[in-house]
Every structure is written in C-alpha cells, then in structure tokens.
Amino acid sequence: MFSSLSLKTLVHVKRPIMSPNSRLKESPTFNAKSTYRFFQSRTRIVVASFNEVLILHPSFVGMPGLTAYVGFHEICSPKKGELVFVSAASSAVGQLVGQFVKLMGCYVVGSAGSNIRYFPEGINIYFENVGGKMLDAVLLNMAIHGRIAACGMISQYNLEEPEGVCNLFGLLVKCVRMEGFVVSDHFHMYPKFLELALQYIKEGKIVYIEDIIEGLENAPSALIRLFTGQNVGKQVVVVAHE
C-alpha cells in the first residue's frame, strides 16, 4: 500500500463522481490530484480513475467488476434507454453498475440509503443489493417485463428473523423475471468482461472509489460500516505501508 502522500501524487482524478456533503469535505488543496476525507479520524476516501493507477486498484478488474458486469449485462440484458435502479449504489459493486448503466445509454437511479421514490413509468431493471423493505418497494415500481438481478441482500444478513416480502405478486402480473446469481458461476465470462473493462480504462470512462481505514485495530469498525451503509465505495483496511 502507499502512504497518503503517495496517493495524492499517484491518483489522478479526471472526473470525480461524488461531491463533498455533510459527511465529506474537500481537501484544502483540491485540484486534479485530490483525496476526499471523512471528518472521522483515520478514515479517507480515495477517488481514482484507472489511467495511471490500474495496478493500485485491482477491484474493478477483479470480483466487484465482474459481478457488476455479469449482473447487469448478462442477467438483465439491458436495452438502450431503459430505466435502471441500483440499490446500495455507493458500494464496491454498485458504484460500477451505475457507471455501466450510463455507458450503455440507459437512465440510472441509485440509492445509498433506505428510501425509494415513485417511478410512474416503471423500473425496467433492478440491480438488487439490499433486500427486505427495499425489494418490497421496488416490486411495486417494476415495469412490465422488467428484470431483477439479485446480487445481494445486505439488510437481511444479520437479522435473527429475516423480513418477509409482501409484493411478490407483482412478479406475476407484470411478467417480471428475477434471477439470483453468484459470481463464481460466471468465471468463464472473465475474458469477455476484461476486454470491455480494458476498453473503458483506456478511454478513461470508469472512476472507482475506495473507502480506506488505517490500522488493523480498526478492522471491526470497518466491517460494521458495511452493514450500516457508512462506507462510500469499496471498504479497505490498510494494515501496513511499504
């Protein structure tokens, strides 16, 4: 891993996809080479394009990238102009799905919390990462012949009694197809994904975010952040600097 100073030198940010808000603030010297930081100590956000630092960020060409590609392109069979809703859109996978959607020429709406708005024309594709009440709300908003890729249901993992889903009848009356998948079943598609990924990297069309916490002693709190929606991007714990 590299120190904060090295990251500022190496990470070249051409098109940041996030803005500072109540939880984030800009670096005092914000320019083309910047680091976003949390107000909380020992935590930082790194926003990176892959043009110069591909070797530092293997996640895009690794499991998160392949998961996003398979779920969106292969499971959902998108068509240009369709409306796509992505839950947990700021996660390691969700942030890439949103960018794939835009590059495909579709309209994307992402949720990084628990709220979902009303979609009068319906959702053509839902990339499911949350489950529970979120899934229930989306089912009421699906368009006819919509597709749902069930990638994860993070809201349910630690519940003693998982929440039920009440609106499954919508799958029937709207002819919606919902399919769960695990990326390990699709490793044979990696060459096809990598070809597309390298094209996007070369053209500077992909931006990736890592949420970095310093110190192995902070690993438990980093894990908790994943289940409380506090992380922005892939959660990383730095245990040593070389």
GURO-453063 format. One record per residue (C-alpha): residue number from 1; chain; x, y, z. Coordinates in steps of 0.2 Angstrom, whole numbers, plus 2048, in hexadecimal, padded with zeros to 3 digits. Example, Ala and Ser with C-alpha at 12.3 -4.5 7.8 and 13.67 -1.06 7.14 Angstrom:
<atom><resi>1</resi><chain>A</chain><x>83E</x><y>7EA</y><z>827</z></atom>
<atom><resi>2</resi><chain>A</chain><x>844</x><y>7FB</y><z>824</z></atom>
This chain:
<atom><resi>1</resi><chain>A</chain><x>800</x><y>800</y><z>800</z></atom>
<atom><resi>2</resi><chain>A</chain><x>805</x><y>812</y><z>7FE</z></atom>
<atom><resi>3</resi><chain>A</chain><x>805</x><y>820</y><z>80A</z></atom>
<atom><resi>4</resi><chain>A</chain><x>7F9</x><y>82E</y><z>809</z></atom>
<atom><resi>5</resi><chain>A</chain><x>806</x><y>839</y><z>801</z></atom>
<atom><resi>6</resi><chain>A</chain><x>80A</x><y>82C</y><z>7F4</z></atom>
<atom><resi>7</resi><chain>A</chain><x>7F7</x><y>82B</y><z>7F0</z></atom>
<atom><resi>8</resi><chain>A</chain><x>7F6</x><y>83D</y><z>7EE</z></atom>
<atom><resi>9</resi><chain>A</chain><x>804</x><y>83C</y><z>7E2</z></atom>
<atom><resi>10</resi><chain>A</chain><x>7FF</x><y>82D</y><z>7D8</z></atom>
<atom><resi>11</resi><chain>A</chain><x>7EC</x><y>82D</y><z>7D8</z></atom>
<atom><resi>12</resi><chain>A</chain><x>7E6</x><y>838</y><z>7C9</z></atom>
<atom><resi>13</resi><chain>A</chain><x>7D4</x><y>83D</y><z>7CA</z></atom>
<atom><resi>14</resi><chain>A</chain><x>7CD</x><y>843</y><z>7BA</z></atom>
<atom><resi>15</resi><chain>A</chain><x>7BA</x><y>841</y><z>7BD</z></atom>
<atom><resi>16</resi><chain>A</chain><x>7B5</x><y>840</y><z>7D0</z></atom>
<atom><resi>17</resi><chain>A</chain><x>7A4</x><y>838</y><z>7D1</z></atom>
<atom><resi>18</resi><chain>A</chain><x>7A0</x><y>83E</y><z>7E2</z></atom>
<atom><resi>19</resi><chain>A</chain><x>7A0</x><y>84F</y><z>7EB</z></atom>
<atom><resi>20</resi><chain>A</chain><x>7A4</x><y>853</y><z>7FD</z></atom>
<atom><resi>21</resi><chain>A</chain><x>794</x><y>853</y><z>808</z></atom>
<atom><resi>22</resi><chain>A</chain><x>790</x><y>854</y><z>81B</z></atom>
<atom><resi>23</resi><chain>A</chain><x>79C</x><y>845</y><z>81D</z></atom>
<atom><resi>24</resi><chain>A</chain><x>7AA</x><y>849</y><z>811</z></atom>
<atom><resi>25</resi><chain>A</chain><x>7B5</x><y>859</y><z>80F</z></atom>
<atom><resi>26</resi><chain>A</chain><x>7C0</x><y>85E</y><z>801</z></atom>
<atom><resi>27</resi><chain>A</chain><x>7D3</x><y>85E</y><z>803</z></atom>
<atom><resi>28</resi><chain>A</chain><x>7D9</x><y>86F</y><z>806</z></atom>
<atom><resi>29</resi><chain>A</chain><x>7E3</x><y>86E</y><z>7F6</z></atom>
<atom><resi>30</resi><chain>A</chain><x>7D6</x><y>866</y><z>7EB</z></atom>
<atom><resi>31</resi><chain>A</chain><x>7DB</x><y>864</y><z>7D9</z></atom>
<atom><resi>32</resi><chain>A</chain><x>7DE</x><y>857</y><z>7CC</z></atom>
<atom><resi>33</resi><chain>A</chain><x>7E8</x><y>84C</y><z>7D9</z></atom>
<atom><resi>34</resi><chain>A</chain><x>7DD</x><y>84B</y><z>7E9</z></atom>
<atom><resi>35</resi><chain>A</chain><x>7D8</x><y>841</y><z>7F7</z></atom>
<atom><resi>36</resi><chain>A</chain><x>7C6</x><y>841</y><z>7FF</z></atom>
<atom><resi>37</resi><chain>A</chain><x>7C6</x><y>83F</y><z>812</z></atom>
<atom><resi>38</resi><chain>A</chain><x>7B9</x><y>83B</y><z>81F</z></atom>
<atom><resi>39</resi><chain>A</chain><x>7B8</x><y>846</y><z>82E</z></atom>
<atom><resi>40</resi><chain>A</chain><x>7BB</x><y>837</y><z>839</z></atom>
<atom><resi>41</resi><chain>A</chain><x>7CD</x><y>834</y><z>83D</z></atom>
<atom><resi>42</resi><chain>A</chain><x>7D7</x><y>826</y><z>834</z></atom>
<atom><resi>43</resi><chain>A</chain><x>7CB</x><y>825</y><z>826</z></atom>
<atom><resi>44</resi><chain>A</chain><x>7CD</x><y>82B</y><z>814</z></atom>
<atom><resi>45</resi><chain>A</chain><x>7C4</x><y>82A</y><z>803</z></atom>
<atom><resi>46</resi><chain>A</chain><x>7CF</x><y>827</y><z>7F4</z></atom>
<atom><resi>47</resi><chain>A</chain><x>7C7</x><y>82B</y><z>7E3</z></atom>
<atom><resi>48</resi><chain>A</chain><x>7D1</x><y>824</y><z>7D5</z></atom>
<atom><resi>49</resi><chain>A</chain><x>7D0</x><y>822</y><z>7C2</z></atom>
<atom><resi>50</resi><chain>A</chain><x>7DA</x><y>813</y><z>7BB</z></atom>
<atom><resi>51</resi><chain>A</chain><x>7E5</x><y>81C</y><z>7AE</z></atom>
<atom><resi>52</resi><chain>A</chain><x>7F4</x><y>81D</y><z>7B9</z></atom>
<atom><resi>53</resi><chain>A</chain><x>7F0</x><y>812</y><z>7C8</z></atom>
<atom><resi>54</resi><chain>A</chain><x>7E9</x><y>802</y><z>7C1</z></atom>
<atom><resi>55</resi><chain>A</chain><x>7F5</x><y>7F8</y><z>7CB</z></atom>
<atom><resi>56</resi><chain>A</chain><x>7EF</x><y>800</y><z>7DB</z></atom>
<atom><resi>57</resi><chain>A</chain><x>7DD</x><y>7FC</y><z>7D9</z></atom>
<atom><resi>58</resi><chain>A</chain><x>7DB</x><y>7EA</y><z>7D4</z></atom>
<atom><resi>59</resi><chain>A</chain><x>7C9</x><y>7EA</y><z>7DA</z></atom>
<atom><resi>60</resi><chain>A</chain><x>7C1</x><y>7F0</y><z>7C9</z></atom>
<atom><resi>61</resi><chain>A</chain><x>7CA</x><y>7E3</y><z>7BF</z></atom>
<atom><resi>62</resi><chain>A</chain><x>7C7</x><y>7D6</y><z>7CD</z></atom>
<atom><resi>63</resi><chain>A</chain><x>7B7</x><y>7D0</y><z>7D6</z></atom>
<atom><resi>64</resi><chain>A</chain><x>7AD</x><y>7E0</y><z>7D9</z></atom>
<atom><resi>65</resi><chain>A</chain><x>7AF</x><y>7E4</y><z>7C6</z></atom>
<atom><resi>66</resi><chain>A</chain><x>7AB</x><y>7D3</y><z>7C0</z></atom>
<atom><resi>67</resi><chain>A</chain><x>79C</x><y>7D2</y><z>7CB</z></atom>
<atom><resi>68</resi><chain>A</chain><x>795</x><y>7E3</y><z>7C5</z></atom>
<atom><resi>69</resi><chain>A</chain><x>798</x><y>7DE</y><z>7B3</z></atom>
<atom><resi>70</resi><chain>A</chain><x>790</x><y>7CD</y><z>7B5</z></atom>
<atom><resi>71</resi><chain>A</chain><x>781</x><y>7D3</y><z>7BE</z></atom>
<atom><resi>72</resi><chain>A</chain><x>77D</x><y>7E2</y><z>7B3</z></atom>
<atom><resi>73</resi><chain>A</chain><x>783</x><y>7DD</y><z>7A2</z></atom>
<atom><resi>74</resi><chain>A</chain><x>780</x><y>7CA</y><z>7A2</z></atom>
<atom><resi>75</resi><chain>A</chain><x>771</x><y>7C7</y><z>7AF</z></atom>
<atom><resi>76</resi><chain>A</chain><x>767</x><y>7D7</y><z>7AB</z></atom>
<atom><resi>77</resi><chain>A</chain><x>76A</x><y>7D8</y><z>798</z></atom>
<atom><resi>78</resi><chain>A</chain><x>769</x><y>7EB</y><z>797</z></atom>
<atom><resi>79</resi><chain>A</chain><x>762</x><y>7F5</y><z>789</z></atom>
<atom><resi>80</resi><chain>A</chain><x>767</x><y>807</y><z>785</z></atom>
<atom><resi>81</resi><chain>A</chain><x>75C</x><y>814</y><z>78D</z></atom>
<atom><resi>82</resi><chain>A</chain><x>755</x><y>809</y><z>79B</z></atom>
<atom><resi>83</resi><chain>A</chain><x>753</x><y>80E</y><z>7AD</z></atom>
<atom><resi>84</resi><chain>A</chain><x>75F</x><y>805</y><z>7B9</z></atom>
<atom><resi>85</resi><chain>A</chain><x>75E</x><y>806</y><z>7CC</z></atom>
<atom><resi>86</resi><chain>A</chain><x>76D</x><y>801</y><z>7D7</z></atom>
<atom><resi>87</resi><chain>A</chain><x>76C</x><y>7FF</y><z>7E9</z></atom>
<atom><resi>88</resi><chain>A</chain><x>77B</x><y>801</y><z>7F4</z></atom>
<atom><resi>89</resi><chain>A</chain><x>782</x><y>80B</y><z>7E6</z></atom>
<atom><resi>90</resi><chain>A</chain><x>791</x><y>812</y><z>7EF</z></atom>
<atom><resi>91</resi><chain>A</chain><x>798</x><y>800</y><z>7F3</z></atom>
<atom><resi>92</resi><chain>A</chain><x>7A6</x><y>7F7</y><z>7EB</z></atom>
<atom><resi>93</resi><chain>A</chain><x>79B</x><y>7EF</y><z>7DE</z></atom>
<atom><resi>94</resi><chain>A</chain><x>78D</x><y>7FC</y><z>7DD</z></atom>
<atom><resi>95</resi><chain>A</chain><x>798</x><y>80B</y><z>7D8</z></atom>
<atom><resi>96</resi><chain>A</chain><x>79E</x><y>801</y><z>7C9</z></atom>
<atom><resi>97</resi><chain>A</chain><x>78C</x><y>7FB</y><z>7C4</z></atom>
<atom><resi>98</resi><chain>A</chain><x>787</x><y>80D</y><z>7C3</z></atom>
<atom><resi>99</resi><chain>A</chain><x>795</x><y>812</y><z>7B8</z></atom>
<atom><resi>100</resi><chain>A</chain><x>792</x><y>803</y><z>7AC</z></atom>
<atom><resi>101</resi><chain>A</chain><x>780</x><y>808</y><z>7AB</z></atom>
<atom><resi>102</resi><chain>A</chain><x>784</x><y>81A</y><z>7A5</z></atom>
<atom><resi>103</resi><chain>A</chain><x>791</x><y>813</y><z>799</z></atom>
<atom><resi>104</resi><chain>A</chain><x>784</x><y>808</y><z>792</z></atom>
<atom><resi>105</resi><chain>A</chain><x>779</x><y>817</y><z>78F</z></atom>
<atom><resi>106</resi><chain>A</chain><x>76C</x><y>813</y><z>79C</z></atom>
<atom><resi>107</resi><chain>A</chain><x>765</x><y>81E</y><z>7A9</z></atom>
<atom><resi>108</resi><chain>A</chain><x>76B</x><y>81A</y><z>7BB</z></atom>
<atom><resi>109</resi><chain>A</chain><x>764</x><y>81E</y><z>7CC</z></atom>
<atom><resi>110</resi><chain>A</chain><x>76F</x><y>818</y><z>7DB</z></atom>
<atom><resi>111</resi><chain>A</chain><x>76A</x><y>817</y><z>7ED</z></atom>
<atom><resi>112</resi><chain>A</chain><x>777</x><y>817</y><z>7FB</z></atom>
<atom><resi>113</resi><chain>A</chain><x>76A</x><y>817</y><z>809</z></atom>
<atom><resi>114</resi><chain>A</chain><x>759</x><y>810</y><z>80D</z></atom>
<atom><resi>115</resi><chain>A</chain><x>74E</x><y>81B</y><z>803</z></atom>
<atom><resi>116</resi><chain>A</chain><x>747</x><y>818</y><z>7F2</z></atom>
<atom><resi>117</resi><chain>A</chain><x>73D</x><y>824</y><z>7E8</z></atom>
<atom><resi>118</resi><chain>A</chain><x>72D</x><y>821</y><z>7DD</z></atom>
<atom><resi>119</resi><chain>A</chain><x>731</x><y>81D</y><z>7CA</z></atom>
<atom><resi>120</resi><chain>A</chain><x>721</x><y>820</y><z>7C0</z></atom>
<atom><resi>121</resi><chain>A</chain><x>728</x><y>818</y><z>7B0</z></atom>
<atom><resi>122</resi><chain>A</chain><x>72F</x><y>809</y><z>7BA</z></atom>
<atom><resi>123</resi><chain>A</chain><x>740</x><y>802</y><z>7BD</z></atom>
<atom><resi>124</resi><chain>A</chain><x>747</x><y>7F7</y><z>7AE</z></atom>
<atom><resi>125</resi><chain>A</chain><x>756</x><y>7F0</y><z>7B8</z></atom>
<atom><resi>126</resi><chain>A</chain><x>759</x><y>7EE</y><z>7CA</z></atom>
<atom><resi>127</resi><chain>A</chain><x>76B</x><y>7EA</y><z>7D0</z></atom>
<atom><resi>128</resi><chain>A</chain><x>767</x><y>7E3</y><z>7E2</z></atom>
<atom><resi>129</resi><chain>A</chain><x>773</x><y>7E5</y><z>7F0</z></atom>
<atom><resi>130</resi><chain>A</chain><x>768</x><y>7E8</y><z>7FF</z></atom>
<atom><resi>131</resi><chain>A</chain><x>759</x><y>7DD</y><z>800</z></atom>
<atom><resi>132</resi><chain>A</chain><x>74B</x><y>7DF</y><z>80D</z></atom>
<atom><resi>133</resi><chain>A</chain><x>741</x><y>7EF</y><z>80D</z></atom>
<atom><resi>134</resi><chain>A</chain><x>74B</x><y>7F6</y><z>7FE</z></atom>
<atom><resi>135</resi><chain>A</chain><x>747</x><y>7E7</y><z>7F3</z></atom>
<atom><resi>136</resi><chain>A</chain><x>734</x><y>7E8</y><z>7F9</z></atom>
<atom><resi>137</resi><chain>A</chain><x>733</x><y>7FA</y><z>7F3</z></atom>
<atom><resi>138</resi><chain>A</chain><x>73C</x><y>7F7</y><z>7E3</z></atom>
<atom><resi>139</resi><chain>A</chain><x>730</x><y>7E9</y><z>7DE</z></atom>
<atom><resi>140</resi><chain>A</chain><x>722</x><y>7F5</y><z>7DE</z></atom>
<atom><resi>141</resi><chain>A</chain><x>72C</x><y>800</y><z>7D2</z></atom>
<atom><resi>142</resi><chain>A</chain><x>731</x><y>7F3</y><z>7C5</z></atom>
<atom><resi>143</resi><chain>A</chain><x>72C</x><y>7F5</y><z>7B3</z></atom>
<atom><resi>144</resi><chain>A</chain><x>724</x><y>7E8</y><z>7A9</z></atom>
<atom><resi>145</resi><chain>A</chain><x>731</x><y>7DB</y><z>7A4</z></atom>
<atom><resi>146</resi><chain>A</chain><x>73E</x><y>7E2</y><z>7B0</z></atom>
<atom><resi>147</resi><chain>A</chain><x>74D</x><y>7D9</y><z>7B5</z></atom>
<atom><resi>148</resi><chain>A</chain><x>755</x><y>7D7</y><z>7C7</z></atom>
<atom><resi>149</resi><chain>A</chain><x>767</x><y>7D2</y><z>7CA</z></atom>
<atom><resi>150</resi><chain>A</chain><x>768</x><y>7CC</y><z>7DC</z></atom>
<atom><resi>151</resi><chain>A</chain><x>77A</x><y>7CF</y><z>7E1</z></atom>
<atom><resi>152</resi><chain>A</chain><x>779</x><y>7D1</y><z>7F3</z></atom>
<atom><resi>153</resi><chain>A</chain><x>76D</x><y>7D5</y><z>802</z></atom>
<atom><resi>154</resi><chain>A</chain><x>778</x><y>7DD</y><z>80E</z></atom>
<atom><resi>155</resi><chain>A</chain><x>769</x><y>7E4</y><z>819</z></atom>
<atom><resi>156</resi><chain>A</chain><x>765</x><y>7D2</y><z>81D</z></atom>
<atom><resi>157</resi><chain>A</chain><x>776</x><y>7CA</y><z>821</z></atom>
<atom><resi>158</resi><chain>A</chain><x>776</x><y>7CD</y><z>834</z></atom>
<atom><resi>159</resi><chain>A</chain><x>764</x><y>7CC</y><z>838</z></atom>
<atom><resi>160</resi><chain>A</chain><x>75E</x><y>7BE</y><z>844</z></atom>
<atom><resi>161</resi><chain>A</chain><x>74D</x><y>7BE</y><z>83B</z></atom>
<atom><resi>162</resi><chain>A</chain><x>74F</x><y>7C3</y><z>829</z></atom>
<atom><resi>163</resi><chain>A</chain><x>742</x><y>7CF</y><z>822</z></atom>
<atom><resi>164</resi><chain>A</chain><x>735</x><y>7C8</y><z>817</z></atom>
<atom><resi>165</resi><chain>A</chain><x>730</x><y>7CF</y><z>806</z></atom>
<atom><resi>166</resi><chain>A</chain><x>71E</x><y>7D3</y><z>803</z></atom>
<atom><resi>167</resi><chain>A</chain><x>71D</x><y>7D9</y><z>7F1</z></atom>
<atom><resi>168</resi><chain>A</chain><x>723</x><y>7C9</y><z>7E7</z></atom>
<atom><resi>169</resi><chain>A</chain><x>713</x><y>7C9</y><z>7DE</z></atom>
<atom><resi>170</resi><chain>A</chain><x>71A</x><y>7D7</y><z>7D4</z></atom>
<atom><resi>171</resi><chain>A</chain><x>726</x><y>7CB</y><z>7CC</z></atom>
<atom><resi>172</resi><chain>A</chain><x>717</x><y>7C2</y><z>7C5</z></atom>
<atom><resi>173</resi><chain>A</chain><x>70B</x><y>7CF</y><z>7BF</z></atom>
<atom><resi>174</resi><chain>A</chain><x>71A</x><y>7D9</y><z>7B7</z></atom>
<atom><resi>175</resi><chain>A</chain><x>723</x><y>7CA</y><z>7B0</z></atom>
<atom><resi>176</resi><chain>A</chain><x>733</x><y>7CF</y><z>7B9</z></atom>
<atom><resi>177</resi><chain>A</chain><x>742</x><y>7C4</y><z>7B9</z></atom>
<atom><resi>178</resi><chain>A</chain><x>74C</x><y>7C3</y><z>7C9</z></atom>
<atom><resi>179</resi><chain>A</chain><x>75C</x><y>7B9</y><z>7C9</z></atom>
<atom><resi>180</resi><chain>A</chain><x>769</x><y>7B7</y><z>7D7</z></atom>
<atom><resi>181</resi><chain>A</chain><x>77B</x><y>7B4</y><z>7D2</z></atom>
<atom><resi>182</resi><chain>A</chain><x>78C</x><y>7B1</y><z>7DA</z></atom>
<atom><resi>183</resi><chain>A</chain><x>79B</x><y>7B7</y><z>7D1</z></atom>
<atom><resi>184</resi><chain>A</chain><x>7A5</x><y>7A7</y><z>7D3</z></atom>
<atom><resi>185</resi><chain>A</chain><x>799</x><y>79F</y><z>7C6</z></atom>
<atom><resi>186</resi><chain>A</chain><x>79E</x><y>7AB</y><z>7B9</z></atom>
<atom><resi>187</resi><chain>A</chain><x>7B1</x><y>7AB</y><z>7B9</z></atom>
<atom><resi>188</resi><chain>A</chain><x>7B1</x><y>7A5</y><z>7A8</z></atom>
<atom><resi>189</resi><chain>A</chain><x>7AB</x><y>7B6</y><z>7A2</z></atom>
<atom><resi>190</resi><chain>A</chain><x>7BA</x><y>7BF</y><z>7A9</z></atom>
<atom><resi>191</resi><chain>A</chain><x>7C3</x><y>7C0</y><z>798</z></atom>
<atom><resi>192</resi><chain>A</chain><x>7B4</x><y>7C9</y><z>791</z></atom>
<atom><resi>193</resi><chain>A</chain><x>7B2</x><y>7D4</y><z>7A0</z></atom>
<atom><resi>194</resi><chain>A</chain><x>7C5</x><y>7D8</y><z>7A0</z></atom>
<atom><resi>195</resi><chain>A</chain><x>7C4</x><y>7DD</y><z>78E</z></atom>
<atom><resi>196</resi><chain>A</chain><x>7B6</x><y>7EA</y><z>791</z></atom>
<atom><resi>197</resi><chain>A</chain><x>7BF</x><y>7F0</y><z>7A1</z></atom>
<atom><resi>198</resi><chain>A</chain><x>7CF</x><y>7F3</y><z>799</z></atom>
<atom><resi>199</resi><chain>A</chain><x>7C6</x><y>7FD</y><z>78C</z></atom>
<atom><resi>200</resi><chain>A</chain><x>7BE</x><y>808</y><z>799</z></atom>
<atom><resi>201</resi><chain>A</chain><x>7CE</x><y>80A</y><z>7A2</z></atom>
<atom><resi>202</resi><chain>A</chain><x>7D8</x><y>80F</y><z>793</z></atom>
<atom><resi>203</resi><chain>A</chain><x>7CA</x><y>81C</y><z>78E</z></atom>
<atom><resi>204</resi><chain>A</chain><x>7CA</x><y>823</y><z>7A0</z></atom>
<atom><resi>205</resi><chain>A</chain><x>7B7</x><y>81F</y><z>7A2</z></atom>
<atom><resi>206</resi><chain>A</chain><x>7B7</x><y>816</y><z>7B3</z></atom>
<atom><resi>207</resi><chain>A</chain><x>7BA</x><y>81E</y><z>7C4</z></atom>
<atom><resi>208</resi><chain>A</chain><x>7BC</x><y>813</y><z>7D4</z></atom>
<atom><resi>209</resi><chain>A</chain><x>7BB</x><y>818</y><z>7E6</z></atom>
<atom><resi>210</resi><chain>A</chain><x>7C3</x><y>810</y><z>7F5</z></atom>
<atom><resi>211</resi><chain>A</chain><x>7BE</x><y>814</y><z>807</z></atom>
<atom><resi>212</resi><chain>A</chain><x>7CF</x><y>811</y><z>811</z></atom>
<atom><resi>213</resi><chain>A</chain><x>7D1</x><y>80F</y><z>824</z></atom>
<atom><resi>214</resi><chain>A</chain><x>7E2</x><y>80E</y><z>82B</z></atom>
<atom><resi>215</resi><chain>A</chain><x>7E8</x><y>801</y><z>837</z></atom>
<atom><resi>216</resi><chain>A</chain><x>7E3</x><y>7EF</y><z>83B</z></atom>
<atom><resi>217</resi><chain>A</chain><x>7DC</x><y>7F4</y><z>84B</z></atom>
<atom><resi>218</resi><chain>A</chain><x>7CE</x><y>7FD</y><z>842</z></atom>
<atom><resi>219</resi><chain>A</chain><x>7C9</x><y>7EE</y><z>838</z></atom>
<atom><resi>220</resi><chain>A</chain><x>7BA</x><y>7EA</y><z>842</z></atom>
<atom><resi>221</resi><chain>A</chain><x>7B3</x><y>7FB</y><z>840</z></atom>
<atom><resi>222</resi><chain>A</chain><x>7B7</x><y>7FB</y><z>82E</z></atom>
<atom><resi>223</resi><chain>A</chain><x>7AC</x><y>7EA</y><z>82D</z></atom>
<atom><resi>224</resi><chain>A</chain><x>79E</x><y>7F2</y><z>836</z></atom>
<atom><resi>225</resi><chain>A</chain><x>79E</x><y>801</y><z>82A</z></atom>
<atom><resi>226</resi><chain>A</chain><x>799</x><y>7F5</y><z>81C</z></atom>
<atom><resi>227</resi><chain>A</chain><x>789</x><y>7F0</y><z>825</z></atom>
<atom><resi>228</resi><chain>A</chain><x>784</x><y>801</y><z>82A</z></atom>
<atom><resi>229</resi><chain>A</chain><x>786</x><y>80A</y><z>819</z></atom>
<atom><resi>230</resi><chain>A</chain><x>795</x><y>815</y><z>81F</z></atom>
<atom><resi>231</resi><chain>A</chain><x>7A2</x><y>810</y><z>812</z></atom>
<atom><resi>232</resi><chain>A</chain><x>7A3</x><y>819</y><z>801</z></atom>
<atom><resi>233</resi><chain>A</chain><x>7AB</x><y>80D</y><z>7F5</z></atom>
<atom><resi>234</resi><chain>A</chain><x>7B5</x><y>7FE</y><z>7F8</z></atom>
<atom><resi>235</resi><chain>A</chain><x>7B9</x><y>7FC</y><z>80B</z></atom>
<atom><resi>236</resi><chain>A</chain><x>7CC</x><y>7FA</y><z>80D</z></atom>
<atom><resi>237</resi><chain>A</chain><x>7D6</x><y>7F8</y><z>81D</z></atom>
<atom><resi>238</resi><chain>A</chain><x>7E9</x><y>7FD</y><z>81B</z></atom>
<atom><resi>239</resi><chain>A</chain><x>7F3</x><y>7F2</y><z>827</z></atom>
<atom><resi>240</resi><chain>A</chain><x>805</x><y>7F8</y><z>822</z></atom>
<atom><resi>241</resi><chain>A</chain><x>80D</x><y>804</y><z>816</z></atom>
<atom><resi>242</resi><chain>A</chain><x>81C</x><y>7FF</y><z>80B</z></atom>
